[in-house]
Every structure is written in C-alpha cells, then in structure tokens.
Amino acid sequence: MPRVGVLALQGDVREHERALHSLGVDVARVRTPAQLDAVDALVMPGGESTAIAHLLVSAQLRPAIAARLDEGMPVLGTCAGLILVSREVLDGRVDQWSFEALDVSVRRNGYGRQLASFETTLRVRDVGNVHGVFIRAPKIEKVADDVEVLAKHDHGDGEHAVLVRQGRVWGCAFHPELTDDTRVHRLFVDAI
C-alpha cells in the first residue's frame, strides 16, 4: 500500500486523513520538504488557494512539490488543490500562481461565493452516483484533449467537468472528503 501525504498547511486535512485511513492507507501529514520526500503520493486539500500558495512558498514546499510533480508523483487536488495544480487560473489574484500540472483552466469561485455553496448527486465513471459537496468551488472552464473527464455537472449553464485526471494528476472541484463515501479516494489510491 502506498504512503499518501496530505498537504497540511491549511484546509480539509483531517477529513482527507480520515477517508484515506478508512481505506487502510498509510497517511502522513506534509508540512516540509523532508516530509514530502517520505510519501509516494500527495493530496492537496480544499481551503483557500491563495493562502495555501503563500504557505507553500514560506514552507519552501513550492520547489519541492514542483520537482516531485515533474518526476511523476501522483497528486489529487480537491477544490483549492485543483486550483493549485491547474494550468490556468481565471479570476485569480495578480500574484496567483499554480503548478500548471493539469491541463485545465479553472475559475476561482466559479459556482459562486460561500452563500452559493450546494450539494448534488454526481455520476462518476466506473463508480456510480456520489454525493458532491461544492463550497466556493472552482469551475473547470476548459479541458485539454488528453485530460480524462470522470464526472460532469450542469449547474444551469451547461455541463462542466468536476472530476478529471491527466496521467497521475487528478483534479476535483468538489469535496469528496466531506462525505462518508470514500470511492473517489479509492479511485485515486488504486491508480497510484
């Protein structure tokens, strides 16, 4: 079983740990480059993308994660984590940066602010129906041809991908860690 790190700078750290532990995965919190070196894969949780980006720089994790991504480390980015791995961030701050590891364009808060948060049923390929929790979620606006779309959602403005994968990098616009259903985490772990 692989050792999966959860980026533990800000956001839904405990919730991802709980989901991974329930699958029997060896889980470690990642706050330093040395801790990153000790894991086989990484979950980048939801939270506030600009705050996490700032903390990645101050913890000296930005170059370490970039190097591991270049080496092919599997990563699952959920909500803010999706923003951090995306090729293009729309409506970002002037100083907004990302790892550009997943060839998608995302719009920060694309489904609306906090009051517009919602829950819905999503059909995930090879899994079935899962409960999707969207909290100030990014909206995937554009997907490159080689990005695999595993789930979509129509929020009244046409279908948008909400769970994608490109090689070993996964992006999820919703929060699978906020439900008791661990099948999205299982998909990621099984692909490591």
KEMITOR-288297 format. One record per atom (N, C-alpha, C, O, CB): atom name; x, y, z; residue in one letter. Coordinates in steps of 0.1 Angstrom, whole numbers. Atoms other than C-alpha are relative to their C-alpha. Glycine has a CB too. Layout:
N
  atomo      X      Y      Z  residuo
     CA      X      Y      Z        A
...
***
This chain:
192
  atomo      X      Y      Z  residuo
      N      9    -12      0        M
     CA      0      0      0        M
      C      9     12      0        M
      O     19     13      8        M
     CB    -10      0     12        M
      N     -8    -12      0        P
     CA     14     34     -9        P
      C     -1      9     12        P
      O    -11      8     19        P
     CB     -3      8    -13        P
      N      1    -10    -11        R
     CA     22     61     17        R
      C     -5     13     -7        R
      O      2     18    -16        R
     CB     14      2      7        R
      N      6    -12      6        V
     CA      0     91      8        V
      C      1     11     10        V
      O     -3     10     22        V
     CB    -15     -3     -3        V
      N     -1    -12     -8        G
     CA      8    125     21        G
      C    -13      9     -2        G
      O    -18      9    -12        G
     CB     12      8     -3        G
      N     11    -10      1        V
     CA    -19    151     29        V
      C      7     14      3        V
      O     13     15     14        V
     CB    -12     -2     10        V
      N     -6    -13     -3        L
     CA     -6    187     25        L
      C     -7      6     11        L
      O    -19      9     11        L
     CB     -2      9    -13        L
      N      6     -4    -13        A
     CA    -12    200     60        A
      C      3     14      4        A
      O      7     17     15        A
     CB      5     -9     11        A
      N     -3    -14     -3        L
     CA     -8    238     57        L
      C    -13      7      3        L
      O    -12     17     11        L
     CB      7      6    -12        L
      N     13     -7     -3        Q
     CA    -45    248     57        Q
      C    -10     -8     -7        Q
      O     -7    -15    -18        Q
     CB      1     15     -6        Q
      N     11      7      7        G
     CA    -78    233     47        G
      C     -5    -13      7        G
      O     -2    -16     19        G
     CB      4     -2    -14        G
      N      6     12     -5        D
     CA    -95    199     50        D
      C      9    -12      2        D
      O      8    -22     -4        D
     CB    -11     -4    -10        D
      N    -11     10     -2        V
     CA    -65    179     63        V
      C     -6    -12      7        V
      O     -5    -23      2        V
     CB     11      6      8        V
      N      5     11     -8        R
     CA    -82    158     89        R
      C    -11     -9     -8        R
      O    -11    -21     -7        R
     CB     -7      5     13        R
      N     10      7      7        E
     CA   -111    149     66        E
      C      6     -9    -11        E
      O      1    -20    -12        E
     CB    -10     10     -7        E
      N     -7      9     10        H
     CA    -88    136     39        H
      C      7    -12      7        H
      O      7    -23      2        H
     CB     10      8     -9        H
      N     -7     10     -8        E
     CA    -68    117     65        E
      C    -10    -11      4        E
      O     -7    -23      3        E
     CB      7      6     13        E
      N     10      9     -4        R
     CA   -100    101     78        R
      C     -4     -9    -12        R
      O     -5    -22    -10        R
     CB    -12      7      5        R
      N      4      8     11        A
     CA   -110     90     43        A
      C     11    -10     -4        A
      O      8    -22     -7        A
     CB     -4      9    -12        A
      N    -11      8      4        L
     CA    -76     76     34        L
      C      2    -11     11        L
      O      5    -23      7        L
     CB     13      8     -2        L
      N     -1     10    -10        H
     CA    -73     58     68        H
      C    -10    -11     -1        H
      O     -7    -23      1        H
     CB      0      6     14        H
      N     11     10      1        S
     CA   -106     41     63        S
      C      2    -10    -12        S
      O     -4    -20    -12        S
     CB    -14      7     -2        S
      N     -3      9     11        L
     CA    -92     26     31        L
      C     13     -8      3        L
      O     17    -16     -5        L
     CB      3      8    -13        L
      N    -12      7     -4        G
     CA    -62     12     50        G
      C     13      6     -5        G
      O     23     -1     -5        G
     CB     -1    -14     -4        G
      N    -11     -7      6        V
     CA    -38     37     35        V
      C      9      5     11        V
      O      4     10     22        V
     CB     -4     11     -9        V
      N    -10     -6     -8        D
     CA     -6     47     53        D
      C      0     15     -3        D
      O      4     19    -14        D
     CB     14     -6     -1        D
      N      2    -14      2        V
     CA    -11     85     57        V
      C     10      8      8        V
      O     12      5     20        V
     CB    -15      5      3        V
      N    -10     -8     -7        A
     CA     14    112     66        A
      C     -4     15     -3        A
      O     -7     18    -14        A
     CB     14     -3     -3        A
      N      1    -14      3        R
     CA     10    150     70        R
      C     12      5     -6        R
      O     23      2     -2        R
     CB     -4      7     14        R
      N    -11     -6      7        V
     CA     32    170     48        V
      C      0     15      2        V
      O     -9     23     -2        V
     CB      0     -3    -15        V
      N     -1    -14     -3        R
     CA     44    204     60        R
      C     14      5     -4        R
      O     17     17     -4        R
     CB     -2      3     15        R
      N    -14     -4      3        T
     CA     81    203     50        T
      C      5     -8    -12        T
      O     -1    -19    -15        T
     CB      9     -3     12        T
      N     -5      8     11        P
     CA    102    191     20        P
      C      4    -14      5        P
      O      3    -23     -3        P
     CB     12      7     -6        P
      N     -4     13     -5        A
     CA    116    163     42        A
      C    -12    -10      1        A
      O    -11    -22     -3        A
     CB      7      1     13        A
      N     12      8     -1        Q
     CA     81    150     49        Q
      C     -6     -3    -14        Q
      O    -11    -14    -16        Q
     CB    -11      8      8        Q
      N      4      3     13        L
     CA     72    153     12        L
      C      9    -12     -6        L
      O      3    -20    -13        L
     CB      1     12     -9        L
      N     -8     10      5        D
     CA    102    131      4        D
      C     -4    -14      5        D
      O      0    -24     -1        D
     CB     15      2      4        D
      N      3     13     -6        A
     CA     88    103     26        A
      C    -14     -5     -5        A
      O    -18    -16      0        A
     CB     -1      2     15        A
      N     13      5      4        V
     CA     55     99      7        V
      C      1     -4    -15        V
      O      9      1    -23        V
     CB    -11     10      2        V
      N      0      5     14        D
     CA     46     82    -26        D
      C    -10      8     -9        D
      O     -9      9    -21        D
     CB     -4    -14     -1        D
      N     11     -8      7        A
     CA     16    105    -35        A
      C     -4     11     10        A
      O     -1     11     21        A
     CB    -12     -9     -4        A
      N      4    -12     -8        L
     CA      0    137    -23        L
      C    -14      4     -3        L
      O    -18      4    -14        L
     CB     10     12     -2        L
      N     13     -6      1        V
     CA    -34    150    -16        V
      C      1     15      4        V
      O      6     18     14        V
     CB    -11     -7      9        V
      N      0    -14     -2        M
     CA    -38    188    -19        M
      C    -14      4      3        M
      O    -22      4     -6        M
     CB      7      8    -12        M
      N     14     -2     -4        P
     CA    -69    197      1        P
      C     -6     13     -4        P
      O      1     22     -9        P
     CB     -2     -2     14        P
      N      7    -12      1        G
     CA    -95    223     -2        G
      C      4     10     11        G
      O     10      5     21        G
     CB    -15     -2      0        G
      N     -4    -11    -10        G
     CA    -91    256     17        G
      C     -1     13     -8        G
      O    -10     15    -16        G
     CB     14     -3      6        G
      N      0    -13      7        E
     CA    -82    290      4        E
      C     13      0     -8        E
      O     24      0     -3        E
     CB      0     12     10        E
      N    -11      3     10        S
     CA    -60    287    -27        S
      C     12     10      2        S
      O     23      6      1        S
     CB     -4      0    -14        S
      N    -11    -10     -1        T
     CA    -40    320    -22        T
      C      7     -2     13        T
      O     19      0     14        T
     CB     -6     14     -2        T
      N     -6      2    -13        A
     CA    -34    313     15        A
      C      9    -13     -1        A
      O     20    -12      4        A
     CB    -11     -2     11        A
      N     -8     13      1        I
     CA    -22    277      7        I
      C     13      3     -9        I
      O     24     -1     -6        I
     CB     -8    -11     -7        I
      N    -11     -3      9        A
     CA      0    291    -22        A
      C     11      8      8        A
      O     23      5      7        A
     CB     -5      8    -12        A
      N    -10     -7     -8        H
     CA     16    316      2        H
      C      7     -9     10        H
      O     19     -7     12        H
     CB     -8     12      8        H
      N     -6      9     -9        L
     CA     22    289     28        L
      C     10    -10     -6        L
      O     20    -14      0        L
     CB    -11     -8      8        L
      N     -9      9      7        L
     CA     38    266      2        L
      C     13      7     -2        L
      O     24      1     -2        L
     CB     -7     -4    -14        L
      N    -12     -8      2        V
     CA     63    294     -5        V
      C      8      1     13        V
      O     20     -1     13        V
     CB     -3     14     -6        V
      N     -7     -3    -12        S
     CA     71    302     31        S
      C      5    -13      6        S
      O     15    -13     14        S
     CB    -10      6     10        S
      N     -5     13     -5        A
     CA     74    264     40        A
      C     11     -6    -10        A
      O     15    -17     -7        A
     CB    -12     -9      1        A
      N    -10      5     10        Q
     CA     98    260     10        Q
      C     -5    -13     -7        Q
      O      4    -21    -11        Q
     CB     13     -2      6        Q
      N      5     12      6        L
     CA     75    234     -4        L
      C     -3      2    -15        L
      O     -4     -8    -23        L
     CB    -13     -4      7        L
      N      3     -2     14        R
     CA     68    250    -38        R
      C     10     -6     -9        R
      O      5    -14    -18        R
     CB     -1     15     -3        R
      N     -9      7      9        P
     CA    100    239    -55        P
      C      1    -15      2        P
      O      3    -23     -7        P
     CB     14      6      2        P
      N      0     15     -2        A
     CA     99    205    -38        A
      C    -12     -7     -6        A
      O    -10    -18    -12        A
     CB      0     -2     16        A
      N     11      6      6        I
     CA     64    198    -49        I
      C      1      0    -16        I
      O     -2     -9    -23        I
     CB    -13      7      4        I
      N     -2     -1     14        A
     CA     72    211    -84        A
      C      9    -11     -6        A
      O      6    -17    -16        A
     CB      5     14     -4        A
      N     -9     11      4        A
     CA    101    187    -86        A
      C     -6    -14      0        A
      O     -4    -22     -9        A
     CB     13      0      9        A
      N      6     14     -1        R
     CA     81    157    -75        R
      C    -11     -1    -10        R
      O    -13    -12    -16        R
     CB     -7     -1     14        R
      N     10      0     11        L
     CA     53    166   -100        L
      C      7     -3    -13        L
      O      3    -12    -21        L
     CB     -8     13     -1        L
      N     -8      3     12        D
     CA     80    166   -127        D
      C      4    -14     -1        D
      O      6    -20    -12        D
     CB     12     10     -1        D
      N     -4     14     -1        E
     CA     91    132   -115        E
      C    -12    -10     -2        E
      O     -9    -22     -3        E
     CB      7     -3     13        E
      N     12      8      2        G
     CA     55    119   -119        G
      C     -7     -4     13        G
      O    -14    -14     13        G
     CB      4    -12     -7        G
      N      7      3    -13        M
     CA     43    119    -82        M
      C    -15      1     -3        M
      O    -19     11     -8        M
     CB      5      9     11        M
      N     14     -2      0        P
     CA      6    112    -81        P
      C     -5     10      9        P
      O     -1     11     21        P
     CB     -7    -14      2        P
      N      5    -10     -8        V
     CA    -14    141    -68        V
      C    -15      1     -3        V
      O    -20      0    -14        V
     CB      6     14     -3        V
      N     14     -3      0        L
     CA    -51    146    -60        L
      C     -2     14      6        L
      O      0     16     17        L
     CB     -9    -11      7        L
      N      3    -14     -5        G
     CA    -61    183    -58        G
      C    -15      1      1        G
      O    -22      0     -9        G
     CB      6     10     -9        G
      N     15     -3     -1        T
     CA    -96    190    -44        T
      C     -2     14      3        T
      O      4     20     12        T
     CB     -5     -9     11        T
      N      4    -14     -2        C
     CA   -112    224    -46        C
      C     12     10     -1        C
      O     17     12    -12        C
     CB     -7      2     14        C
      N    -12     -9      0        A
     CA    -83    248    -37        A
      C     12     -8     -6        A
      O     20     -2    -13        A
     CB      3      6     13        A
      N    -11      8      5        G
     CA    -59    219    -45        G
      C     -1     -1    -15        G
      O      9     -2    -22        G
     CB     -1    -14      6        G
      N      2      0     14        L
     CA    -75    217    -80        L
      C      6     13     -6        L
      O     13     13    -17        L
     CB    -15     -1     -4        L
      N     -5    -12      5        I
     CA    -67    254    -85        I
      C     16      0      0        I
      O     22      5    -10        I
     CB     -5     12      9        I
      N    -14      0     -1        L
     CA    -31    248    -74        L
      C      7     -9    -10        L
      O     19     -6    -14        L
     CB      4     -5     14        L
      N     -6      8     10        V
     CA    -25    221    -99        V
      C     -3      3    -15        V
      O      2     -2    -24        V
     CB     -3    -15      2        V
      N      5     -3     14        S
     CA    -43    237   -129        S
      C     10      8     -8        S
      O     18     16     -3        S
     CB    -13      8      2        S
      N     -9     -8      9        R
     CA    -25    251   -159        R
      C     -4     15      0        R
      O      5     23     -1        R
     CB     -2     -6    -15        R
      N      4    -14      0        E
     CA    -46    283   -159        E
      C    -10      3     10        E
      O    -20     -5     12        E
     CB     -6      3    -14        E
      N      9     -4    -10        V
     CA    -64    301   -131        V
      C     -7     13     -5        V
      O      0     23     -6        V
     CB      7      2     14        V
      N      7    -11      4        L
     CA    -91    325   -142        L
      C     -6      8     12        L
      O     -9      1     22        L
     CB    -12     -4    -10        L
      N      5     -8    -11        D
     CA   -102    354   -119        D
      C      9     -2     12        D
      O      4      0     24        D
     CB    -14     -4      4        D
      N    -10      1    -11        G
     CA    -71    348    -98        G
      C      5     14      4        G
      O      3     23     -4        G
     CB     11     -9     -3        G
      N     -7    -12     -4        R
     CA    -52    375    -79        R
      C     11      2     -9        R
      O     16     -7    -16        R
     CB      4     -1     15        R
      N    -11     -4      8        V
     CA    -24    393    -97        V
      C     12     -9      4        V
      O     19    -13     -5        V
     CB      4     14      2        V
      N    -11      8     -4        D
     CA      1    372    -77        D
      C     -3    -15      1        D
      O      4    -23      7        D
     CB      5      5     14        D
      N      4     14      0        Q
     CA    -18    339    -81        Q
      C      9     -8     -9        Q
      O     12     -4    -20        Q
     CB    -15     -1     -5        Q
      N     -9     10      7        W
     CA      4    310    -92        W
      C     -6    -14      1        W
      O    -13    -16     11        W
     CB     15      1      4        W
      N      3     14     -1        S
     CA     -1    273    -98        S
      C     11     -8     -5        S
      O     21     -3    -11        S
     CB    -14     -3     -8        S
      N    -11      9      4        F
     CA     20    243   -105        F
      C     -1     -4    -15        F
      O      8     -9    -21        F
     CB     -1    -13      8        F
      N      2      2     14        E
     CA      5    240   -140        E
      C      2    -15     -4        E
      O      8    -17    -15        E
     CB      9      9     -9        E
      N     -2     14      2        A
     CA      5    202   -138        A
      C    -12     -7     -6        A
      O    -11    -18    -11        A
     CB      3     -7     13        A
      N     13      6      5        L
     CA    -31    196   -150        L
      C     -5     10    -11        L
      O     -8     21     -8        L
     CB    -11     -3     11        L
      N      3     -9     11        D
     CA    -40    210   -184        D
      C    -15      3     -1        D
      O    -22     -1    -10        D
     CB      4     -7    -13        D
      N     14     -5     -1        V
     CA    -73    226   -174        V
      C      1     15      3        V
      O     10     20      9        V
     CB     -9     -8     10        V
      N      2    -14     -4        S
     CA    -85    262   -170        S
      C    -11      0     11        S
      O    -22     -5      8        S
     CB     -3     10    -11        S
      N     11      0    -11        V
     CA   -104    268   -137        V
      C     -3     15      4        V
      O      6     23      3        V
     CB      5     -8     12        V
      N      4    -13     -5        R
     CA   -123    298   -125        R
      C     -2     -1     15        R
      O    -11     -8     20        R
     CB    -13      5     -7        R
      N      1      0    -14        R
     CA   -119    306    -88        R
      C    -15      4      4        R
      O    -20     13     -3        R
     CB     10     10      7        R
      N     14     -3     -4        N
     CA   -153    306    -70        N
      C    -10      0    -12        N
      O    -19      7    -12        N
     CB     -1     13      7        N
      N      8      1     13        G
     CA   -168    296   -104        G
      C    -15     -3      2        G
      O    -23      1     -6        G
     CB      6    -10     -9        G
      N     14      3     -3        Y
     CA   -200    284    -88        Y
      C     -6     10      9        Y
      O    -18      9     13        Y
     CB     -2    -14      6        Y
      N      5    -11     -9        G
     CA   -204    315    -66        G
      C      7      0     13        G
      O     16     -9     16        G
     CB    -15     -2      2        G
      N     -7     -2    -13        R
     CA   -193    327    -32        R
      C     -6    -10     10        R
      O    -13    -19      6        R
     CB     -3     15      5        R
      N      4      9    -10        Q
     CA   -200    310      1        Q
      C    -15     -3      1        Q
      O    -19    -15      2        Q
     CB      5      5     14        Q
      N     14      2     -1        L
     CA   -237    315      1        L
      C     -6     -8    -12        L
      O    -17    -13    -11        L
     CB     -7     14      0        L
      N      5      8     12        A
     CA   -240    298    -33        A
      C      5    -14      1        A
      O      3    -22     -9        A
     CB      5      7    -13        A
      N     -4     14     -1        S
     CA   -225    266    -20        S
      C    -11    -10     -1        S
      O    -23     -6      3        S
     CB      8     -2     14        S
      N     11      9      2        F
     CA   -245    235    -28        F
      C      5    -14      0        F
      O     17    -17      0        F
     CB     -7      3    -14        F
      N     -3     14      0        E
     CA   -247    197    -27        E
      C     -9     -6    -11        E
      O    -20     -2    -13        E
     CB     -3     -7     14        E
      N      8      7     11        T
     CA   -258    174    -56        T
      C      5    -14     -2        T
      O     16    -18      4        T
     CB      2      8    -13        T
      N     -4     13      4        T
     CA   -256    139    -69        T
      C      8      1    -13        T
      O      3      7    -23        T
     CB    -12    -10     -1        T
      N     -9      0     12        L
     CA   -228    133    -94        L
      C      1    -15     -5        L
      O      2    -24      3        L
     CB     13      6      2        L
      N     -3     14      5        R
     CA   -223    103   -117        R
      C     14      0     -4        R
      O     19      6    -13        R
     CB     -9     -3    -13        R
      N    -14      1      3        V
     CA   -187     93   -116        V
      C      3    -13     -7        V
      O     -2    -24     -3        V
     CB      8      0     14        V
      N     -3     11      9        R
     CA   -174     70   -143        R
      C      7    -11      8        R
      O     16     -8     16        R
     CB      9      4    -12        R
      N     -5     12     -7        D
     CA   -166     35   -130        D
      C     -3     -1     15        D
      O      2    -10     22        D
     CB     15     -1     -2        D
      N      4     -1    -14        V
     CA   -181     44    -96        V
      C    -15      0      2        V
      O    -20     -8     10        V
     CB      6     12      7        V
      N     14     -2     -2        G
     CA   -217     54    -99        G
      C     -3     13      6        G
      O      5     23      4        G
     CB     -6    -12      9        G
      N      4    -13     -6        N
     CA   -235     81    -80        N
      C      7      3     12        N
      O      8     -6     21        N
     CB    -15      0      2        N
      N     -7     -5    -12        V
     CA   -216    101    -54        V
      C     -6     13      4        V
      O    -11     20     -5        V
     CB     15      1     -2        V
      N      5    -13     -5        H
     CA   -227    130    -33        H
      C     11     10     -1        H
      O     22      8      4        H
     CB     -4     -2     16        H
      N     -9    -10      3        G
     CA   -209    161    -44        G
      C     -3     13      9        G
      O    -14     18      9        G
     CB      1      4    -14        G
      N      1    -12     -8        V
     CA   -203    190    -19        V
      C      9     11     -6        V
      O     21      9     -7        V
     CB      5     -3     15        V
      N     -7    -11      7        F
     CA   -194    223    -36        F
      C      0     12      9        F
      O    -11     17     12        F
     CB     -6      3    -14        F
      N      0    -12     -9        I
     CA   -182    251    -13        I
      C     10     10     -7        I
      O     22      7     -7        I
     CB      5     -5     14        I
      N     -8    -10      7        R
     CA   -169    282    -31        R
      C      9     -7    -10        R
      O     21     -4    -12        R
     CB      9      8     10        R
      N     -8      9      8        A
     CA   -158    257    -57        A
      C      5      6    -13        A
      O     -2     15    -18        A
     CB     -9    -12     -4        A
      N     -4     -4     13        P
     CA   -137    263    -87        P
      C     -8     -7    -11        P
      O    -12    -18    -10        P
     CB     16     -3     -2        P
      N      6      6     12        K
     CA   -153    257   -121        K
      C     10     -3    -11        K
      O     18      6    -15        K
     CB    -12     10     -5        K
      N     -9      3     11        I
     CA   -134    239   -148        I
      C     -6      5    -12        I
      O    -17      0    -17        I
     CB      3    -16      0        I
      N      5     -6     12        E
     CA   -139    260   -178        E
      C      5     -6    -13        E
      O     -2     -6    -23        E
     CB      4     15      0        E
      N     -6      6     12        K
     CA   -116    243   -203        K
      C      8    -12      4        K
      O     15    -12     14        K
     CB      9     11     -8        K
      N     -8     12     -3        V
     CA   -101    208   -205        V
      C      7     -4    -13        V
      O      1     -4    -24        V
     CB    -10    -12      4        V
      N     -8      5     12        A
     CA    -73    197   -229        A
      C     -5    -14     -4        A
      O    -11    -21      3        A
     CB     15      0      4        A
      N      5     12      6        D
     CA    -79    168   -252        D
      C      5    -13      8        D
      O     -2    -23      8        D
     CB      5     -1    -14        D
      N     -5     12     -7        D
     CA    -57    144   -231        D
      C     -3      0     14        D
      O      2     -8     22        D
     CB     15      0     -2        D
      N      5      0    -13        V
     CA    -75    152   -199        V
      C    -12     -9      1        V
      O    -22     -7     -7        V
     CB     -3     14      6        V
      N     12      9     -1        E
     CA    -99    124   -189        E
      C    -10      6     10        E
      O     -7      9     21        E
     CB      5    -14      5        E
      N     11     -5     -8        V
     CA   -132    136   -176        V
      C     -8    -12      6        V
      O    -13    -20     -1        V
     CB    -10      9     -8        V
      N      6     11     -7        L
     CA   -146    113   -149        L
      C    -14      3      5        L
      O    -22     -6      8        L
     CB      9     -4     12        L
      N     13     -5     -4        A
     CA   -176    134   -138        A
      C     -3     14     -5        A
      O      6     22     -6        A
     CB     -2     -1     15        A
      N      4    -14      4        K
     CA   -196    164   -150        K
      C    -12      4      8        K
      O    -18     -4     15        K
     CB     -3      0    -15        K
      N     12     -6     -6        H
     CA   -222    187   -136        H
      C     -5     11     -8        H
      O      2     20    -12        H
     CB      3      4     15        H
      N      6    -12      6        D
     CA   -247    211   -151        D
      C     -7      8     11        D
      O    -17      3     17        D
     CB    -10     -5    -11        D
      N      5     -8    -11        H
     CA   -254    239   -127        H
      C     -9     11     -7        H
      O    -10     22     -1        H
     CB     11      7      8        H
      N      9    -10      7        G
     CA   -277    257   -152        G
      C      7      8    -11        G
      O      0     16    -18        G
     CB     -6      9     10        G
      N     -7     -7     11        D
     CA   -250    270   -176        D
      C      7    -10     -9        D
      O     18     -6    -15        D
     CB     10     10      7        D
      N     -6     10      8        G
     CA   -241    238   -194        G
      C      9     -9      9        G
      O     12     -6     20        G
     CB      9      6    -11        G
      N     -8      9     -8        E
     CA   -221    208   -183        E
      C     15      4      1        E
      O     21      9     -9        E
     CB      0    -14     -7        E
      N    -14     -2     -2        H
     CA   -187    213   -168        H
      C      6    -12      7        H
      O      0    -18     16        H
     CB      2     13      9        H
      N     -8     11     -7        A
     CA   -161    187   -157        A
      C      1      4     14        A
      O      4     15     17        A
     CB     13     -3     -7        A
      N     -2     -2    -15        V
     CA   -159    183   -119        V
      C     10    -10      6        V
      O     14     -8     17        V
     CB    -14     -1      7        V
      N    -10     10     -5        L
     CA   -136    153   -116        L
      C      8     -4    -13        L
      O      2     -9    -22        L
     CB     -6    -12      7        L
      N     -8      2     12        V
     CA   -107    150   -141        V
      C     14     -7      4        V
      O     17     -7     16        V
     CB      3     13     -7        V
      N    -13      7     -2        R
     CA    -74    131   -145        R
      C      8      2    -12        R
      O      3      0    -23        R
     CB     -2    -15      4        R
      N     -9      0     11        Q
     CA    -44    136   -166        Q
      C     13     -7      4        Q
      O     21     -1     12        Q
     CB      4     15     -5        Q
      N    -11      8     -5        G
     CA    -19    109   -161        G
      C     -1     -3     15        G
      O    -11     -8     19        G
     CB     14      7     -4        G
      N      0      2    -15        R
     CA    -10    109   -124        R
      C     -5     11      8        R
      O     -5     11     20        R
     CB     14     -4      4        R
      N      6    -12     -7        V
     CA    -26    143   -116        V
      C    -15      0     -2        V
      O    -20     -1    -13        V
     CB      7     13     -6        V
      N     15      0     -1        W
     CA    -62    144   -105        W
      C     -4     13      5        W
      O      2     19     13        W
     CB     -5    -12      9        W
      N      6    -12     -5        G
     CA    -84    174   -100        G
      C    -15     -2      2        G
      O    -22     -8     -5        G
     CB      2     11    -10        G
      N     14      2     -4        C
     CA   -117    175    -82        C
      C     -6     14      5        C
      O      0     20     14        C
     CB     -1    -11     11        C
      N      6    -13     -3        A
     CA   -139    206    -80        A
      C     -8      0     13        A
      O    -11     10     20        A
     CB     -9      5    -11        A
      N      8      2    -12        F
     CA   -160    192    -51        F
      C      9     -6     11        F
      O     21     -8     10        F
     CB    -12     -9     -3        F
      N     -7      5    -12        H
     CA   -151    179    -16        H
      C     -4    -14      3        H
      O    -13    -16     11        H
     CB     -3      9     12        H
      N      4     14     -3        P
     CA   -152    141    -16        P
      C      3     -4     15        P
      O     -2    -13     20        P
     CB      8    -10     -9        P
      N     -4      3    -14        E
     CA   -136    142     19        E
      C    -11      4     10        E
      O    -10      0     22        E
     CB     13      7      4        E
      N     11     -5     -9        L
     CA   -168    158     34        L
      C    -12     -9      1        L
      O    -22     -6      6        L
     CB     -4     14     -4        L
      N     11     10     -1        T
     CA   -189    127     30        T
      C      6    -13      5        T
      O     19    -14      6        T
     CB     -7     -3    -14        T
      N     -5     13     -4        D
     CA   -186     91     42        D
      C      3     -9    -11        D
      O      8    -20     -9        D
     CB    -10     -6     10        D
      N     -2      8     12        D
     CA   -183     78      7        D
      C     15      2     -4        D
      O     19     13     -8        D
     CB     -9      5    -12        D
      N    -14     -1      3        T
     CA   -146     71      0        T
      C      4     -5    -14        T
      O     16     -7    -17        T
     CB      8     -8     10        T
      N     -3      6     13        R
     CA   -149     58    -36        R
      C      9      9     -9        R
      O     16      4    -17        R
     CB    -13     -2     -7        R
      N     -8     -8      7        V
     CA   -133     89    -51        V
      C     15     -1      4        V
      O     24     -2     -4        V
     CB     -4     15      1        V
      N    -13      2     -5        H
     CA   -103     85    -28        H
      C      5    -14     -4        H
      O     17    -15     -7        H
     CB      0      1     15        H
      N     -4     13      4        R
     CA   -103     48    -37        R
      C      5      0    -14        R
      O     15     -7    -18        R
     CB    -12    -10      2        R
      N     -4     -1     14        L
     CA   -101     56    -74        L
      C     15      5     -1        L
      O     23      0     -8        L
     CB     -9      9     -8        L
      N    -14     -6      0        F
     CA    -70     78    -67        F
      C     10    -10      5        F
      O     21    -12     -1        F
     CB      0     13      8        F
      N    -10      9     -6        V
     CA    -53     53    -44        V
      C      2    -12     -9        V
      O     14    -17    -10        V
     CB     -5     -5     14        V
      N     -2     11      9        D
     CA    -59     24    -68        D
      C      8      3    -12        D
      O     14     -6    -18        D
     CB    -14     -5     -4        D
      N     -7     -4     12        A
     CA    -43     44    -96        A
      C     15      3      3        A
      O     23      5     -6        A
     CB     -6     12     -7        A
      N    -13     -4     -4        I
     CA    -11     51    -76        I
      C     10    -11     -4        I
      O     22    -10     -2        I
     CB      1      3     15        I
***
